Amino acid sequence: MKLRVYLGVRDAARRQRLVELLRRDADVALVGEPGEADVVVDDASPAGPMTAALEAEEGTALTAREREVFRLMAEGLVNRRIAAELGISSHTVKYHVASVLAKLGAHTRAEAVSRGLREGLLPL
Protein backbone atom coordinates (compact mmCIF):
# COMPACT_ATOMS: atom_id res chain seq x y z
CA MET A 1 0.00 0.00 0.00
CA LYS A 2 1.23 3.46 -0.84
CA LEU A 3 1.46 6.48 1.42
CA ARG A 4 -1.42 8.72 0.35
CA VAL A 5 -0.59 12.44 0.29
CA TYR A 6 -2.94 15.38 -0.23
CA LEU A 7 -1.40 18.70 -1.32
CA GLY A 8 -3.39 21.76 -0.27
CA VAL A 9 -0.69 24.15 -1.48
CA ARG A 10 -2.04 27.26 -3.19
CA ASP A 11 1.19 28.54 -4.75
CA ALA A 12 1.29 26.85 -8.19
CA ALA A 13 5.10 26.78 -8.48
CA ARG A 14 5.57 25.34 -4.98
CA ARG A 15 2.79 22.81 -5.58
CA GLN A 16 4.34 21.69 -8.88
CA ARG A 17 7.75 21.25 -7.24
CA LEU A 18 6.24 19.15 -4.45
CA VAL A 19 4.30 17.06 -6.99
CA GLU A 20 7.51 16.40 -8.93
CA LEU A 21 9.37 15.36 -5.78
CA LEU A 22 6.59 13.11 -4.52
CA ARG A 23 6.04 11.40 -7.87
CA ARG A 24 9.68 10.23 -7.81
CA ASP A 25 8.83 7.99 -4.86
CA ALA A 26 7.02 4.84 -5.96
CA ASP A 27 5.62 4.42 -2.43
CA VAL A 28 3.70 7.73 -2.55
CA ALA A 29 0.33 8.35 -4.18
CA LEU A 30 -1.21 11.79 -4.52
CA VAL A 31 -4.92 11.97 -3.65
CA GLY A 32 -7.54 14.61 -4.40
CA GLU A 33 -9.25 14.90 -1.01
CA PRO A 34 -7.74 15.41 2.47
CA GLY A 35 -10.02 12.71 3.90
CA GLU A 36 -8.40 10.11 1.63
CA ALA A 37 -4.86 11.01 2.74
CA ASP A 38 -2.45 9.59 5.30
CA VAL A 39 -0.56 12.90 5.18
CA VAL A 40 -2.04 16.34 4.47
CA VAL A 41 0.26 19.13 3.30
CA ASP A 42 -1.60 22.40 3.68
CA ASP A 43 -0.08 25.86 3.41
CA ALA A 44 -2.88 27.22 5.60
CA SER A 45 -1.26 25.40 8.52
CA PRO A 46 -0.06 27.75 11.27
CA ALA A 47 3.36 26.08 11.07
CA GLY A 48 3.76 27.16 7.44
CA PRO A 49 3.74 25.12 4.25
CA MET A 50 7.22 23.61 4.35
CA THR A 51 7.07 22.72 8.03
CA ALA A 52 3.63 21.18 7.57
CA ALA A 53 5.02 19.06 4.74
CA LEU A 54 7.74 17.64 6.94
CA GLU A 55 6.05 17.13 10.28
CA ALA A 56 2.58 16.52 11.60
CA GLU A 57 1.00 18.74 14.21
CA GLU A 58 1.23 17.39 17.75
CA GLY A 59 -2.13 16.20 19.03
CA THR A 60 -3.55 15.34 15.60
CA ALA A 61 -5.55 12.11 15.54
CA LEU A 62 -3.81 9.05 14.14
CA THR A 63 -5.07 7.66 10.83
CA ALA A 64 -6.23 4.05 10.64
CA ARG A 65 -2.93 3.00 9.03
CA GLU A 66 -0.91 4.89 11.65
CA ARG A 67 -2.84 3.07 14.38
CA GLU A 68 -1.95 -0.27 12.74
CA VAL A 69 1.71 0.69 12.53
CA PHE A 70 1.63 2.01 16.11
CA ARG A 71 0.15 -1.26 17.40
CA LEU A 72 2.93 -3.23 15.73
CA MET A 73 5.54 -0.77 17.02
CA ALA A 74 4.21 -1.42 20.52
CA GLU A 75 4.71 -5.14 19.94
CA GLY A 76 8.39 -4.38 19.32
CA LEU A 77 8.45 -5.03 15.57
CA VAL A 78 11.06 -3.25 13.44
CA ASN A 79 10.09 -1.43 10.23
CA ARG A 80 10.92 -4.40 8.01
CA ARG A 81 8.65 -6.71 10.01
CA ILE A 82 5.86 -4.12 10.18
CA ALA A 83 6.10 -3.74 6.40
CA ALA A 84 5.82 -7.50 5.88
CA GLU A 85 2.89 -7.74 8.29
CA LEU A 86 0.95 -4.94 6.56
CA GLY A 87 2.03 -5.66 2.98
CA ILE A 88 3.65 -2.25 2.48
CA SER A 89 7.22 -1.11 1.92
CA SER A 90 9.68 -0.38 4.72
CA HIS A 91 9.94 3.13 3.30
CA THR A 92 6.20 3.67 3.79
CA VAL A 93 6.44 2.29 7.33
CA LYS A 94 9.18 4.85 8.00
CA TYR A 95 6.78 7.65 6.99
CA HIS A 96 4.06 6.28 9.27
CA VAL A 97 6.42 5.86 12.24
CA ALA A 98 7.66 9.43 11.82
CA SER A 99 4.08 10.68 11.66
CA VAL A 100 3.09 8.74 14.79
CA LEU A 101 6.07 10.10 16.70
CA ALA A 102 5.32 13.66 15.60
CA LYS A 103 1.62 13.44 16.39
CA LEU A 104 2.35 12.07 19.85
CA GLY A 105 5.15 14.58 20.44
CA ALA A 106 7.58 11.70 21.06
CA HIS A 107 11.25 11.44 20.15
CA THR A 108 11.57 7.64 20.38
CA ARG A 109 9.38 4.61 19.82
CA ALA A 110 9.49 3.80 23.54
CA GLU A 111 8.32 7.30 24.42
CA ALA A 112 5.49 7.03 21.86
CA VAL A 113 4.36 3.67 23.25
CA SER A 114 4.47 5.04 26.80
CA ARG A 115 2.33 8.03 25.80
CA GLY A 116 0.01 5.77 23.82
CA LEU A 117 -0.57 3.59 26.89
CA ARG A 118 -1.14 6.60 29.16
CA GLU A 119 -3.57 8.21 26.71
CA GLY A 120 -5.49 5.01 26.03
CA LEU A 121 -4.36 4.70 22.40
CA LEU A 122 -2.93 1.24 23.09
CA PRO A 123 -4.51 -1.51 25.20
CA LEU A 124 -2.65 -2.64 28.33
N, CA, C and O atoms as CSV, one atom per row, in Angstrom:
chain,resi,resn,atom,element,x,y,z
A,1,MET,N,N,0.841,-1.177,0.000
A,1,MET,CA,C,0.000,0.000,0.000
A,1,MET,C,C,0.886,1.240,0.000
A,1,MET,O,O,1.927,1.274,0.655
A,2,LYS,N,N,0.468,2.230,-0.725
A,2,LYS,CA,C,1.233,3.460,-0.839
A,2,LYS,C,C,0.824,4.466,0.228
A,2,LYS,O,O,-0.294,4.432,0.741
A,3,LEU,N,N,1.755,5.361,0.550
A,3,LEU,CA,C,1.461,6.484,1.425
A,3,LEU,C,C,0.661,7.484,0.613
A,3,LEU,O,O,1.123,7.957,-0.425
A,4,ARG,N,N,-0.544,7.813,1.084
A,4,ARG,CA,C,-1.424,8.721,0.355
A,4,ARG,C,C,-1.227,10.142,0.871
A,4,ARG,O,O,-1.359,10.407,2.066
A,5,VAL,N,N,-0.905,11.063,-0.061
A,5,VAL,CA,C,-0.594,12.443,0.291
A,5,VAL,C,C,-1.552,13.386,-0.423
A,5,VAL,O,O,-1.777,13.264,-1.627
A,6,TYR,N,N,-2.112,14.325,0.330
A,6,TYR,CA,C,-2.944,15.377,-0.234
A,6,TYR,C,C,-2.163,16.687,-0.156
A,6,TYR,O,O,-1.627,17.034,0.897
A,7,LEU,N,N,-2.101,17.413,-1.273
A,7,LEU,CA,C,-1.402,18.696,-1.315
A,7,LEU,C,C,-2.430,19.826,-1.385
A,7,LEU,O,O,-3.113,19.997,-2.395
A,8,GLY,N,N,-2.530,20.587,-0.307
A,8,GLY,CA,C,-3.395,21.756,-0.268
A,8,GLY,C,C,-2.547,23.013,-0.363
A,8,GLY,O,O,-2.723,23.948,0.418
A,9,VAL,N,N,-1.627,23.035,-1.318
A,9,VAL,CA,C,-0.693,24.148,-1.478
A,9,VAL,C,C,-1.221,25.062,-2.573
A,9,VAL,O,O,-1.429,24.629,-3.706
A,10,ARG,N,N,-1.435,26.321,-2.234
A,10,ARG,CA,C,-2.037,27.264,-3.185
A,10,ARG,C,C,-1.050,27.783,-4.221
A,10,ARG,O,O,-1.419,27.971,-5.380
A,11,ASP,N,N,0.185,28.015,-3.829
A,11,ASP,CA,C,1.188,28.544,-4.751
A,11,ASP,C,C,1.484,27.495,-5.829
A,11,ASP,O,O,1.986,26.413,-5.523
A,12,ALA,N,N,1.175,27.817,-7.084
A,12,ALA,CA,C,1.293,26.853,-8.187
A,12,ALA,C,C,2.707,26.336,-8.372
A,12,ALA,O,O,2.897,25.141,-8.599
A,13,ALA,N,N,3.701,27.204,-8.280
A,13,ALA,CA,C,5.096,26.781,-8.478
A,13,ALA,C,C,5.540,25.843,-7.357
A,13,ALA,O,O,6.177,24.821,-7.615
A,14,ARG,N,N,5.206,26.186,-6.126
A,14,ARG,CA,C,5.571,25.343,-4.985
A,14,ARG,C,C,4.853,23.998,-5.074
A,14,ARG,O,O,5.446,22.950,-4.819
A,15,ARG,N,N,3.560,24.039,-5.444
A,15,ARG,CA,C,2.788,22.810,-5.577
A,15,ARG,C,C,3.406,21.908,-6.642
A,15,ARG,O,O,3.566,20.708,-6.421
A,16,GLN,N,N,3.755,22.481,-7.799
A,16,GLN,CA,C,4.337,21.688,-8.883
A,16,GLN,C,C,5.649,21.044,-8.454
A,16,GLN,O,O,5.917,19.889,-8.787
A,17,ARG,N,N,6.469,21.790,-7.713
A,17,ARG,CA,C,7.754,21.249,-7.237
A,17,ARG,C,C,7.511,20.082,-6.281
A,17,ARG,O,O,8.185,19.055,-6.369
A,18,LEU,N,N,6.554,20.236,-5.370
A,18,LEU,CA,C,6.238,19.147,-4.450
A,18,LEU,C,C,5.696,17.929,-5.187
A,18,LEU,O,O,6.042,16.795,-4.857
A,19,VAL,N,N,4.844,18.162,-6.185
A,19,VAL,CA,C,4.301,17.058,-6.986
A,19,VAL,C,C,5.434,16.302,-7.669
A,19,VAL,O,O,5.460,15.072,-7.658
A,20,GLU,N,N,6.368,17.034,-8.262
A,20,GLU,CA,C,7.509,16.398,-8.931
A,20,GLU,C,C,8.325,15.559,-7.961
A,20,GLU,O,O,8.711,14.435,-8.282
A,21,LEU,N,N,8.587,16.099,-6.779
A,21,LEU,CA,C,9.372,15.357,-5.782
A,21,LEU,C,C,8.634,14.113,-5.306
A,21,LEU,O,O,9.230,13.043,-5.189
A,22,LEU,N,N,7.352,14.247,-5.034
A,22,LEU,CA,C,6.591,13.109,-4.519
A,22,LEU,C,C,6.384,12.021,-5.569
A,22,LEU,O,O,6.354,10.837,-5.232
A,23,ARG,N,N,6.245,12.400,-6.808
A,23,ARG,CA,C,6.043,11.399,-7.870
A,23,ARG,C,C,7.281,10.554,-8.118
A,23,ARG,O,O,7.183,9.483,-8.717
A,24,ARG,N,N,8.437,11.010,-7.673
A,24,ARG,CA,C,9.675,10.227,-7.812
A,24,ARG,C,C,9.689,9.024,-6.882
A,24,ARG,O,O,10.430,8.067,-7.109
A,25,ASP,N,N,8.876,9.069,-5.845
A,25,ASP,CA,C,8.828,7.990,-4.861
A,25,ASP,C,C,7.683,7.049,-5.214
A,25,ASP,O,O,6.515,7.436,-5.175
A,26,ALA,N,N,8.019,5.832,-5.554
A,26,ALA,CA,C,7.016,4.841,-5.964
A,26,ALA,C,C,6.067,4.465,-4.826
A,26,ALA,O,O,5.002,3.900,-5.071
A,27,ASP,N,N,6.447,4.773,-3.584
A,27,ASP,CA,C,5.620,4.424,-2.433
A,27,ASP,C,C,4.678,5.543,-2.016
A,27,ASP,O,O,4.050,5.464,-0.960
A,28,VAL,N,N,4.572,6.596,-2.845
A,28,VAL,CA,C,3.701,7.731,-2.546
A,28,VAL,C,C,2.664,7.872,-3.647
A,28,VAL,O,O,2.983,7.795,-4.834
A,29,ALA,N,N,1.409,8.082,-3.236
A,29,ALA,CA,C,0.327,8.346,-4.181
A,29,ALA,C,C,-0.334,9.663,-3.791
A,29,ALA,O,O,-0.673,9.876,-2.626
A,30,LEU,N,N,-0.514,10.537,-4.764
A,30,LEU,CA,C,-1.207,11.795,-4.518
A,30,LEU,C,C,-2.704,11.556,-4.616
A,30,LEU,O,O,-3.171,10.872,-5.526
A,31,VAL,N,N,-3.470,12.129,-3.664
A,31,VAL,CA,C,-4.918,11.971,-3.650
A,31,VAL,C,C,-5.583,13.339,-3.735
A,31,VAL,O,O,-4.963,14.356,-3.424
A,32,GLY,N,N,-6.844,13.362,-4.155
A,32,GLY,CA,C,-7.544,14.610,-4.403
A,32,GLY,C,C,-8.308,15.189,-3.227
A,32,GLY,O,O,-8.740,16.340,-3.288
A,33,GLU,N,N,-8.486,14.428,-2.163
A,33,GLU,CA,C,-9.251,14.896,-1.007
A,33,GLU,C,C,-8.467,14.644,0.275
A,33,GLU,O,O,-7.858,13.584,0.419
A,34,PRO,N,N,-8.467,15.600,1.215
A,34,PRO,CA,C,-7.736,15.406,2.472
A,34,PRO,C,C,-8.215,14.189,3.261
A,34,PRO,O,O,-7.417,13.552,3.947
A,35,GLY,N,N,-9.487,13.860,3.177
A,35,GLY,CA,C,-10.016,12.715,3.904
A,35,GLY,C,C,-9.491,11.376,3.414
A,35,GLY,O,O,-9.570,10.380,4.133
A,36,GLU,N,N,-8.958,11.339,2.201
A,36,GLU,CA,C,-8.404,10.111,1.628
A,36,GLU,C,C,-6.935,9.939,1.977
A,36,GLU,O,O,-6.356,8.887,1.705
A,37,ALA,N,N,-6.315,10.966,2.581
A,37,ALA,CA,C,-4.864,11.009,2.744
A,37,ALA,C,C,-4.389,10.486,4.089
A,37,ALA,O,O,-5.087,10.575,5.099
A,38,ASP,N,N,-3.165,9.931,4.071
A,38,ASP,CA,C,-2.450,9.592,5.296
A,38,ASP,C,C,-1.713,10.827,5.804
A,38,ASP,O,O,-1.530,11.006,7.008
A,39,VAL,N,N,-1.293,11.680,4.859
A,39,VAL,CA,C,-0.558,12.905,5.181
A,39,VAL,C,C,-1.188,14.048,4.402
A,39,VAL,O,O,-1.408,13.939,3.196
A,40,VAL,N,N,-1.480,15.157,5.101
A,40,VAL,CA,C,-2.040,16.341,4.467
A,40,VAL,C,C,-1.011,17.458,4.544
A,40,VAL,O,O,-0.555,17.827,5.626
A,41,VAL,N,N,-0.653,17.992,3.379
A,41,VAL,CA,C,0.262,19.132,3.300
A,41,VAL,C,C,-0.592,20.332,2.925
A,41,VAL,O,O,-1.143,20.405,1.827
A,42,ASP,N,N,-0.692,21.282,3.867
A,42,ASP,CA,C,-1.597,22.401,3.679
A,42,ASP,C,C,-0.888,23.689,4.051
A,42,ASP,O,O,-0.425,23.835,5.183
A,43,ASP,N,N,-0.794,24.631,3.112
A,43,ASP,CA,C,-0.077,25.861,3.407
A,43,ASP,C,C,-0.880,26.800,4.296
A,43,ASP,O,O,-0.382,27.864,4.664
A,44,ALA,N,N,-2.097,26.438,4.648
A,44,ALA,CA,C,-2.877,27.219,5.605
A,44,ALA,C,C,-2.530,26.829,7.035
A,44,ALA,O,O,-3.041,27.422,7.985
A,45,SER,N,N,-1.665,25.836,7.190
A,45,SER,CA,C,-1.255,25.398,8.517
A,45,SER,C,C,-0.518,26.518,9.232
A,45,SER,O,O,0.262,27.232,8.602
A,46,PRO,N,N,-0.747,26.697,10.549
A,46,PRO,CA,C,-0.057,27.747,11.273
A,46,PRO,C,C,1.455,27.557,11.277
A,46,PRO,O,O,2.193,28.524,11.469
A,47,ALA,N,N,1.927,26.339,11.072
A,47,ALA,CA,C,3.364,26.085,11.069
A,47,ALA,C,C,4.007,26.508,9.757
A,47,ALA,O,O,5.233,26.584,9.670
A,48,GLY,N,N,3.201,26.786,8.732
A,48,GLY,CA,C,3.756,27.156,7.438
A,48,GLY,C,C,3.806,25.972,6.519
A,48,GLY,O,O,3.803,24.832,6.982
A,49,PRO,N,N,3.854,26.210,5.209
A,49,PRO,CA,C,3.739,25.121,4.245
A,49,PRO,C,C,4.883,24.117,4.287
A,49,PRO,O,O,4.631,22.914,4.220
A,50,MET,N,N,6.113,24.560,4.394
A,50,MET,CA,C,7.219,23.610,4.346
A,50,MET,C,C,7.312,22.814,5.635
A,50,MET,O,O,7.612,21.621,5.600
A,51,THR,N,N,7.062,23.448,6.770
A,51,THR,CA,C,7.075,22.725,8.030
A,51,THR,C,C,5.948,21.706,8.054
A,51,THR,O,O,6.140,20.574,8.497
A,52,ALA,N,N,4.774,22.101,7.581
A,52,ALA,CA,C,3.634,21.181,7.567
A,52,ALA,C,C,3.916,19.979,6.688
A,52,ALA,O,O,3.432,18.882,6.968
A,53,ALA,N,N,4.685,20.165,5.636
A,53,ALA,CA,C,5.015,19.059,4.743
A,53,ALA,C,C,5.942,18.056,5.400
A,53,ALA,O,O,5.934,16.879,5.041
A,54,LEU,N,N,6.734,18.499,6.350
A,54,LEU,CA,C,7.742,17.636,6.936
A,54,LEU,C,C,7.337,17.018,8.263
A,54,LEU,O,O,7.848,15.962,8.638
A,55,GLU,N,N,6.419,17.668,8.980
A,55,GLU,CA,C,6.051,17.131,10.279
A,55,GLU,C,C,4.575,17.345,10.554
A,55,GLU,O,O,3.990,18.341,10.129
A,56,ALA,N,N,3.990,16.418,11.256
A,56,ALA,CA,C,2.577,16.522,11.604
A,56,ALA,C,C,2.435,17.383,12.846
A,56,ALA,O,O,3.378,17.537,13.622
A,57,GLU,N,N,1.245,17.941,13.027
A,57,GLU,CA,C,0.998,18.738,14.213
A,57,GLU,C,C,0.772,17.824,15.405
A,57,GLU,O,O,0.043,16.836,15.313
A,58,GLU,N,N,1.407,18.161,16.535
A,58,GLU,CA,C,1.233,17.387,17.750
A,58,GLU,C,C,-0.232,17.412,18.153
A,58,GLU,O,O,-0.885,18.453,18.076
A,59,GLY,N,N,-0.746,16.273,18.581
A,59,GLY,CA,C,-2.125,16.201,19.030
A,59,GLY,C,C,-3.110,15.829,17.930
A,59,GLY,O,O,-4.291,15.639,18.222
A,60,THR,N,N,-2.680,15.719,16.689
A,60,THR,CA,C,-3.553,15.343,15.595
A,60,THR,C,C,-3.895,13.864,15.729
A,60,THR,O,O,-3.041,13.061,16.105
A,61,ALA,N,N,-5.121,13.505,15.427
A,61,ALA,CA,C,-5.551,12.111,15.541
A,61,ALA,C,C,-4.779,11.228,14.570
A,61,ALA,O,O,-4.451,11.647,13.460
A,62,LEU,N,N,-4.495,10.015,14.993
A,62,LEU,CA,C,-3.808,9.052,14.137
A,62,LEU,C,C,-4.784,8.505,13.096
A,62,LEU,O,O,-5.959,8.277,13.384
A,63,THR,N,N,-4.266,8.298,11.872
A,63,THR,CA,C,-5.066,7.663,10.831
A,63,THR,C,C,-5.188,6.173,11.146
A,63,THR,O,O,-4.500,5.661,12.029
A,64,ALA,N,N,-6.054,5.491,10.430
A,64,ALA,CA,C,-6.228,4.053,10.635
A,64,ALA,C,C,-4.913,3.313,10.393
A,64,ALA,O,O,-4.554,2.421,11.162
A,65,ARG,N,N,-4.195,3.676,9.331
A,65,ARG,CA,C,-2.931,3.000,9.029
A,65,ARG,C,C,-1.879,3.311,10.097
A,65,ARG,O,O,-1.101,2.434,10.472
A,66,GLU,N,N,-1.853,4.542,10.583
A,66,GLU,CA,C,-0.905,4.892,11.648
A,66,GLU,C,C,-1.202,4.100,12.912
A,66,GLU,O,O,-0.280,3.694,13.619
A,67,ARG,N,N,-2.475,3.877,13.204
A,67,ARG,CA,C,-2.840,3.065,14.376
A,67,ARG,C,C,-2.346,1.632,14.210
A,67,ARG,O,O,-1.869,1.024,15.168
A,68,GLU,N,N,-2.458,1.089,12.993
A,68,GLU,CA,C,-1.953,-0.270,12.744
A,68,GLU,C,C,-0.444,-0.327,12.955
A,68,GLU,O,O,0.069,-1.228,13.620
A,69,VAL,N,N,0.252,0.639,12.384
A,69,VAL,CA,C,1.714,0.691,12.531
A,69,VAL,C,C,2.077,0.866,13.999
A,69,VAL,O,O,2.995,0.213,14.495
A,70,PHE,N,N,1.361,1.747,14.699
A,70,PHE,CA,C,1.627,2.010,16.110
A,70,PHE,C,C,1.449,0.746,16.943
A,70,PHE,O,O,2.264,0.461,17.821
A,71,ARG,N,N,0.397,-0.006,16.675
A,71,ARG,CA,C,0.148,-1.261,17.398
A,71,ARG,C,C,1.317,-2.230,17.222
A,71,ARG,O,O,1.754,-2.871,18.178
A,72,LEU,N,N,1.814,-2.328,15.996
A,72,LEU,CA,C,2.934,-3.231,15.728
A,72,LEU,C,C,4.239,-2.695,16.321
A,72,LEU,O,O,5.097,-3.469,16.747
A,73,MET,N,N,4.385,-1.369,16.346
A,73,MET,CA,C,5.544,-0.768,17.024
A,73,MET,C,C,5.523,-1.164,18.494
A,73,MET,O,O,6.553,-1.521,19.066
A,74,ALA,N,N,4.344,-1.099,19.096
A,74,ALA,CA,C,4.206,-1.417,20.518
A,74,ALA,C,C,4.532,-2.875,20.802
A,74,ALA,O,O,4.936,-3.223,21.912
A,75,GLU,N,N,4.356,-3.729,19.796
A,75,GLU,CA,C,4.707,-5.140,19.945
A,75,GLU,C,C,6.207,-5.362,19.774
A,75,GLU,O,O,6.697,-6.478,19.949
A,76,GLY,N,N,6.937,-4.297,19.432
A,76,GLY,CA,C,8.388,-4.379,19.316
A,76,GLY,C,C,8.893,-4.719,17.924
A,76,GLY,O,O,10.081,-4.997,17.756
A,77,LEU,N,N,8.026,-4.705,16.925
A,77,LEU,CA,C,8.453,-5.028,15.571
A,77,LEU,C,C,9.263,-3.890,14.961
A,77,LEU,O,O,8.975,-2.717,15.200
A,78,VAL,N,N,10.271,-4.237,14.176
A,78,VAL,CA,C,11.059,-3.250,13.438
A,78,VAL,C,C,10.350,-2.947,12.120
A,78,VAL,O,O,9.447,-3.677,11.713
A,79,ASN,N,N,10.762,-1.871,11.460
A,79,ASN,CA,C,10.088,-1.429,10.235
A,79,ASN,C,C,9.926,-2.541,9.208
A,79,ASN,O,O,8.862,-2.681,8.606
A,80,ARG,N,N,10.967,-3.327,9.008
A,80,ARG,CA,C,10.923,-4.398,8.010
A,80,ARG,C,C,9.818,-5.404,8.326
A,80,ARG,O,O,9.102,-5.851,7.430
A,81,ARG,N,N,9.685,-5.757,9.603
A,81,ARG,CA,C,8.645,-6.714,10.014
A,81,ARG,C,C,7.251,-6.097,9.932
A,81,ARG,O,O,6.293,-6.770,9.550
A,82,ILE,N,N,7.139,-4.811,10.292
A,82,ILE,CA,C,5.856,-4.117,10.178
A,82,ILE,C,C,5.431,-4.094,8.714
A,82,ILE,O,O,4.271,-4.350,8.388
A,83,ALA,N,N,6.387,-3.783,7.835
A,83,ALA,CA,C,6.102,-3.736,6.398
A,83,ALA,C,C,5.587,-5.087,5.902
A,83,ALA,O,O,4.607,-5.144,5.159
A,84,ALA,N,N,6.234,-6.154,6.306
A,84,ALA,CA,C,5.822,-7.495,5.883
A,84,ALA,C,C,4.430,-7.827,6.422
A,84,ALA,O,O,3.605,-8.400,5.712
A,85,GLU,N,N,4.179,-7.469,7.664
A,85,GLU,CA,C,2.885,-7.743,8.294
A,85,GLU,C,C,1.743,-7.016,7.587
A,85,GLU,O,O,0.656,-7.570,7.422
A,86,LEU,N,N,1.995,-5.757,7.165
A,86,LEU,CA,C,0.949,-4.935,6.562
A,86,LEU,C,C,0.947,-4.966,5.035
A,86,LEU,O,O,0.033,-4.433,4.405
A,87,GLY,N,N,1.961,-5.587,4.438
A,87,GLY,CA,C,2.031,-5.664,2.984
A,87,GLY,C,C,2.372,-4.326,2.332
A,87,GLY,O,O,1.894,-4.018,1.240
A,88,ILE,N,N,3.199,-3.537,3.012
A,88,ILE,CA,C,3.646,-2.248,2.476
A,88,ILE,C,C,5.168,-2.221,2.509
A,88,ILE,O,O,5.790,-3.133,3.055
A,89,SER,N,N,5.770,-1.193,1.936
A,89,SER,CA,C,7.224,-1.110,1.919
A,89,SER,C,C,7.773,-0.587,3.246
A,89,SER,O,O,7.067,0.091,3.993
A,90,SER,N,N,9.011,-0.899,3.526
A,90,SER,CA,C,9.682,-0.380,4.718
A,90,SER,C,C,9.745,1.140,4.680
A,90,SER,O,O,9.670,1.802,5.715
A,91,HIS,N,N,9.882,1.681,3.480
A,91,HIS,CA,C,9.943,3.131,3.300
A,91,HIS,C,C,8.625,3.769,3.745
A,91,HIS,O,O,8.629,4.804,4.413
A,92,THR,N,N,7.512,3.160,3.381
A,92,THR,CA,C,6.203,3.666,3.786
A,92,THR,C,C,6.033,3.552,5.293
A,92,THR,O,O,5.483,4.454,5.925
A,93,VAL,N,N,6.498,2.461,5.870
A,93,VAL,CA,C,6.440,2.294,7.331
A,93,VAL,C,C,7.208,3.430,8.006
A,93,VAL,O,O,6.764,3.980,9.014
A,94,LYS,N,N,8.367,3.773,7.437
A,94,LYS,CA,C,9.176,4.850,8.002
A,94,LYS,C,C,8.380,6.156,8.056
A,94,LYS,O,O,8.451,6.884,9.046
A,95,TYR,N,N,7.629,6.454,7.006
A,95,TYR,CA,C,6.779,7.650,6.994
A,95,TYR,C,C,5.741,7.582,8.116
A,95,TYR,O,O,5.537,8.556,8.841
A,96,HIS,N,N,5.090,6.429,8.253
A,96,HIS,CA,C,4.055,6.282,9.273
A,96,HIS,C,C,4.639,6.391,10.684
A,96,HIS,O,O,4.043,7.031,11.550
A,97,VAL,N,N,5.787,5.777,10.917
A,97,VAL,CA,C,6.422,5.856,12.235
A,97,VAL,C,C,6.757,7.313,12.563
A,97,VAL,O,O,6.496,7.780,13.671
A,98,ALA,N,N,7.329,8.019,11.601
A,98,ALA,CA,C,7.664,9.429,11.823
A,98,ALA,C,C,6.415,10.245,12.133
A,98,ALA,O,O,6.443,11.121,12.998
A,99,SER,N,N,5.330,9.964,11.437
A,99,SER,CA,C,4.083,10.676,11.664
A,99,SER,C,C,3.520,10.378,13.050
A,99,SER,O,O,3.051,11.285,13.738
A,100,VAL,N,N,3.564,9.124,13.460
A,100,VAL,CA,C,3.089,8.739,14.789
A,100,VAL,C,C,3.900,9.456,15.862
A,100,VAL,O,O,3.338,10.017,16.802
A,101,LEU,N,N,5.221,9.435,15.717
A,101,LEU,CA,C,6.074,10.100,16.702
A,101,LEU,C,C,5.759,11.591,16.783
A,101,LEU,O,O,5.653,12.152,17.874
A,102,ALA,N,N,5.610,12.227,15.620
A,102,ALA,CA,C,5.321,13.663,15.597
A,102,ALA,C,C,3.968,13.968,16.225
A,102,ALA,O,O,3.840,14.902,17.017
A,103,LYS,N,N,2.966,13.183,15.873
A,103,LYS,CA,C,1.622,13.437,16.393
A,103,LYS,C,C,1.537,13.229,17.898
A,103,LYS,O,O,0.747,13.882,18.579
A,104,LEU,N,N,2.351,12.318,18.412
A,104,LEU,CA,C,2.352,12.068,19.852
A,104,LEU,C,C,3.370,12.948,20.576
A,104,LEU,O,O,3.454,12.920,21.804
A,105,GLY,N,N,4.136,13.723,19.825
A,105,GLY,CA,C,5.150,14.577,20.436
A,105,GLY,C,C,6.264,13.770,21.089
A,105,GLY,O,O,6.840,14.189,22.094
A,106,ALA,N,N,6.564,12.601,20.505
A,106,ALA,CA,C,7.577,11.702,21.062
A,106,ALA,C,C,8.840,11.733,20.212
A,106,ALA,O,O,8.794,11.989,19.009
A,107,HIS,N,N,9.975,11.464,20.866
A,107,HIS,CA,C,11.247,11.436,20.154
A,107,HIS,C,C,11.710,10.014,19.854
A,107,HIS,O,O,12.539,9.804,18.968
A,108,THR,N,N,11.183,9.044,20.583
A,108,THR,CA,C,11.568,7.644,20.381
A,108,THR,C,C,10.318,6.777,20.331
A,108,THR,O,O,9.231,7.202,20.722
A,109,ARG,N,N,10.496,5.563,19.845
A,109,ARG,CA,C,9.385,4.607,19.820
A,109,ARG,C,C,8.904,4.302,21.235
A,109,ARG,O,O,7.702,4.232,21.492
A,110,ALA,N,N,9.856,4.121,22.151
A,110,ALA,CA,C,9.494,3.802,23.539
A,110,ALA,C,C,8.672,4.926,24.160
A,110,ALA,O,O,7.693,4.668,24.861
A,111,GLU,N,N,9.061,6.155,23.909
A,111,GLU,CA,C,8.316,7.301,24.420
A,111,GLU,C,C,6.906,7.337,23.813
A,111,GLU,O,O,5.937,7.628,24.513
A,112,ALA,N,N,6.797,7.044,22.524
A,112,ALA,CA,C,5.490,7.030,21.860
A,112,ALA,C,C,4.594,5.954,22.462
A,112,ALA,O,O,3.419,6.206,22.730
A,113,VAL,N,N,5.136,4.762,22.677
A,113,VAL,CA,C,4.357,3.667,23.251
A,113,VAL,C,C,3.920,4.028,24.666
A,113,VAL,O,O,2.778,3.771,25.046
A,114,SER,N,N,4.810,4.617,25.439
A,114,SER,CA,C,4.474,5.039,26.799
A,114,SER,C,C,3.328,6.041,26.780
A,114,SER,O,O,2.378,5.911,27.553
A,115,ARG,N,N,3.409,7.037,25.909
A,115,ARG,CA,C,2.331,8.029,25.799
A,115,ARG,C,C,1.043,7.384,25.302
A,115,ARG,O,O,-0.048,7.709,25.770
A,116,GLY,N,N,1.183,6.466,24.349
A,116,GLY,CA,C,0.015,5.773,23.820
A,116,GLY,C,C,-0.723,4.987,24.894
A,116,GLY,O,O,-1.953,4.964,24.923
A,117,LEU,N,N,0.036,4.344,25.775
A,117,LEU,CA,C,-0.568,3.591,26.885
A,117,LEU,C,C,-1.244,4.537,27.853
A,117,LEU,O,O,-2.372,4.283,28.275
A,118,ARG,N,N,-0.576,5.630,28.216
A,118,ARG,CA,C,-1.141,6.600,29.163
A,118,ARG,C,C,-2.403,7.253,28.633
A,118,ARG,O,O,-3.332,7.527,29.393
A,119,GLU,N,N,-2.439,7.507,27.307
A,119,GLU,CA,C,-3.571,8.213,26.709
A,119,GLU,C,C,-4.659,7.273,26.208
A,119,GLU,O,O,-5.656,7.718,25.639
A,120,GLY,N,N,-4.470,5.975,26.418
A,120,GLY,CA,C,-5.485,5.006,26.027
A,120,GLY,C,C,-5.510,4.685,24.537
A,120,GLY,O,O,-6.498,4.149,24.036
A,121,LEU,N,N,-4.439,5.007,23.831
A,121,LEU,CA,C,-4.364,4.703,22.401
A,121,LEU,C,C,-3.965,3.251,22.161
A,121,LEU,O,O,-4.201,2.703,21.085
A,122,LEU,N,N,-3.363,2.639,23.163
A,122,LEU,CA,C,-2.934,1.242,23.087
A,122,LEU,C,C,-3.550,0.495,24.271
A,122,LEU,O,O,-3.624,1.045,25.370
A,123,PRO,N,N,-3.988,-0.734,24.067
A,123,PRO,CA,C,-4.505,-1.507,25.196
A,123,PRO,C,C,-3.364,-1.975,26.104
A,123,PRO,O,O,-2.240,-2.172,25.643
A,124,LEU,N,N,-3.655,-2.150,27.377
A,124,LEU,CA,C,-2.651,-2.643,28.332
A,124,LEU,C,C,-2.408,-4.113,28.149
A,124,LEU,O,O,-1.596,-4.699,28.865
